[in-house]
Structures are given as C-alpha cells and as structure tokens.
C-alpha cells in the first residue's frame, strides 16, 4: 500500500522560507516519479514541481513558471523522502501542498496535503 505523508507546512510571513517533506512507503522510491502539487483557495489543483526518474540515478526536475527560481525540489532516496524548499514566499503561495507519485506520465498516488499560509 502506497503512503505519502507530507510535513513541514505552517504559517510564515512574506519573504520567509519553508521546507516541505514527503515520506513515502510502499513503492520503489528510486524509480518513482514524484511531484508537488498545490491547491490555492477557490482554485483547482496545480502543478508545482517534479523530480522524474530518467534512468539509473538520473532525474529530471521541472518547475511551474510561478515558482521557478524560488522553489527547489530534491529527493533523498536513502530515506524515501521528497523535499521542496520554498524561498521568497508570497501570499499567493498560500495553499494546501500535496505530494504525489507515479510511474508514468500520470500521478496515481496522493498524500493528504499540508497547509502553507503566507501572511503579507
């Protein structure tokens, strides 16, 4: 059974940084495509960042335009954990952040989410 458990959310001020973690189990972490999505109040879920396996120990990282240059996604295979470091946070980054996993183009598994609130 695949489980994805996010942590690290909270209330911060504009300009602050925050790091989210996602502990994964029940899957072959090293070869799994992983990503972060978010859902802002009143909006649809949207892609944030991804770490996609391309073979061996190589991964492609991808970012949404809205976070590129501010967010950094990484994975620690030995701990089956995905991270996203979020810098220069703005009120528009307020959202529930979800960790997702999949083996192909789609993401089949979702975590419960962690709330990030950025005050102005």
Secondary structure by P-SEA (a helix, b strand, c coil): cbbbbbcbbbbbcccbbbbbbbbbccccccccccbbbbbccccccccccccccccccbbbbbbcccccccbbbbbbccccbbbbbbcccccccccbbbbbbbccccccccccbbbbbbcc
